[in-house]
Amino acid sequence: MADSKLALKGSSKIVCDYFEFSINNILFQRGIYPADDFQTVKKYDLPLLVTIDEDIKNYINQFLSQIKRWVYGTKLQKLILVIIDKQTAEPVERWEFNLEVVEGDNQSEKSRDAIKKEIQAIIRQITSSATYLPVLDGEFTFNILVYTEQDVNNIPSEWCDTQDEKLGDQFESVDFSTFKTSLHSIGTKVSYKID
């Protein structure tokens, strides 16, 4: 029992770290905030950019602190980063992180190095996506949507139910590689509006 709790805790940390660095990478790569608002750190043996803006850090950390509990409690299903045009308030991109709990016979031991290599590949895919995603002209912001199991409780009081910010009928999607720990499988996908 203690070993399974330890494995779940370790797997949950890997998943939440991935969310944090992916969100920061997307915000930088898509130019949502100025480059001066980011600093380089090393993670997954890659140079990654993370925000140094206190307001943005606090916003992201507010979500991540709750998400960590839900990942550990196997309640999180999906996290979505929505990029929104400030002028029209319309969503233009959706970055989806789909989380599945690996159960029973599908569980397998996996080295941290193997997991790191899978995450490296996805981070590189996110970074290279700037070459084919539409250029974002104008000012943009972002919102984080969280999907959980129905029976979830302890929702922070400042959070609220919101509409799913869909892109409309004209969009394309790109699926990135999936990475797996011994207990979780995480799929990443971007959908973007086309004219």
N, C-alpha and C positions, 0 to 999 in steps of 0.2 A: 504494500500500500504506500509506504513512504517513497519507494522508488518511482511509482507511477505519479505521485504528486510532484516529485522533483523533476521528472521528465516533462510533465505538463507545465511547470513553472518555467523551465528552460525553453521549451518550445514557444510558450506565450511571449517570452522576452524577445526571442528571435523575430516573431511575427510583428510585435509592436515596434521594434527597432526598424524593421523593414518599412512599416507604415510611415514612421517619422522621417526617415531619410528619403523615401519616395516622394512624400508631400513636398519637402523642401526642394528636392531636385526638380520636380514639376514646376513649382512656383518660380524657380530660377530659369529653367530652360524655356518656359513660356513667356518670360518677361513680365510677370504679373507685378513684380516690384523691381526697383532699380538694382543693378548689380552691386552697388555700394552697400546694399542692405544684407549682403551675404558674406560669409567667410568660408574659407576652405578648411575642411577637416578630412582626416583619413578614416575610412570605414570600408570594410570588405576589401581591403587592399586597393582601394580606389580613392582618388581625391574627389570629395563630394562637397557641395555647397549647402550651408545651412544659414538660415536667417539670423541676423543679429538685432533685428528690430524687436524691441521688447513687447510691443502690442501683438505682433504676429506670433512670436514665440509663446506668449501667454495663451493666445487663442488656440494654437495647435496643442500645447501641453494640457490645456483644460480638457480637450477631447481625448488625448492619449491617456491621461490618468484614469478616466472612466473606461476607455476601451480596453486597457490592460486588465481590468477586473472582469470585463465581459469575455475577453478571449480566454482568460484563465478559467472562468466559469462555464466555458463552452456555450455562451449565449450569443456571441457576435456572428452574424451571417455575412455581412457586407459593409464595406466602408466606401463611400463615394466622395471624390473631390470634384466639385462642379465649378467650372470657370464661367463667370458671369460678366456680360458687358455692362459696365456701370451706367452708360447712357440709356440703354433700352431695358435693362434689368432682365434680359433674356440669357439663358444658358447657351454657351457656344461649345463647350467641351465637358465631357464626363469621364473621369478616370475611376474605374471600378476595380475594387480589390475584393474578390470573392473568397470567402474563407469556409473551408469544409473541415470538419473534424474527422480524422482517419480513425476508424474503429475496428476492433477485433482482428480478423485475419489480414486486413489490409495494412496493419501497422508493421513497420520494419525499422530496424536500427539504421541510422544514417549518421555518418561522421559530420562534425561541424565544418570540416573542410569541403565536403561535398555540397553541403547546404550553402556555404559561402560562395562556391563557384556558380551555383544556380542563381543566387541573388545577384552576383556580379553581372551575369548575362542579362538579367531583367533590367538592372540599373543602366547598363549600356544601351539596351533597347529604348528605354525611356529617354535617355540623353539623345540618341540618334533620331528619335521621333520628331525633333524640331526641324529636321530636314524635309519632312514630307507633310507635316501638319500645316494647315493654313496659317499664314502670318496673322498675328493678333494686332490689328491697328486700333488705337484708341486706348481707353483706360478700362481695366478689368479688375475684378475682385474674385474672391472664391468663397465657397461655402462647403462645409463638410456634412454629409448625410450619413447616418448610421442605421443599419438594419439589424434587428436582433430577433431572437426567439420571442414568441408572444408572452411568455411567462416572466419576462425580465422585470425586475424591480430596481429600486434605488436609482431611478433616473434623476440626474441633477435638476434642481428646481428651475435653473435658468435655461434649461433645454425645453424645446417644444416640438410637438408633432408638426411636420411641414409637408408641403406638397412635394411629390417626387419631381424634380426639375428635369423634365424630358427635353430632348432637343427638337422635337417636332418630327415631320416626316422625311425631311431631307438631311440624312446624315450617313456617315460611313463609320465602320468600327475596325479596329485592329486589335487582335488578341496577341498578347506577349506570352513568353514562356511561363510555365508554372513552376513554383518551387515547393518542395515538400520537406517537412521535418518528420520525425517519427510519428507525430500526432496531428499535424495540420497540413493542409494543402491550400496554397494561395494562388489564385489565378488573377492576372492583371490584364486590363483591357482599357483602351481609350476609344471613345466615340466622339465624333466632331461634326459640326454643322457644315453642310456644303451648300453653295448657292445654286 
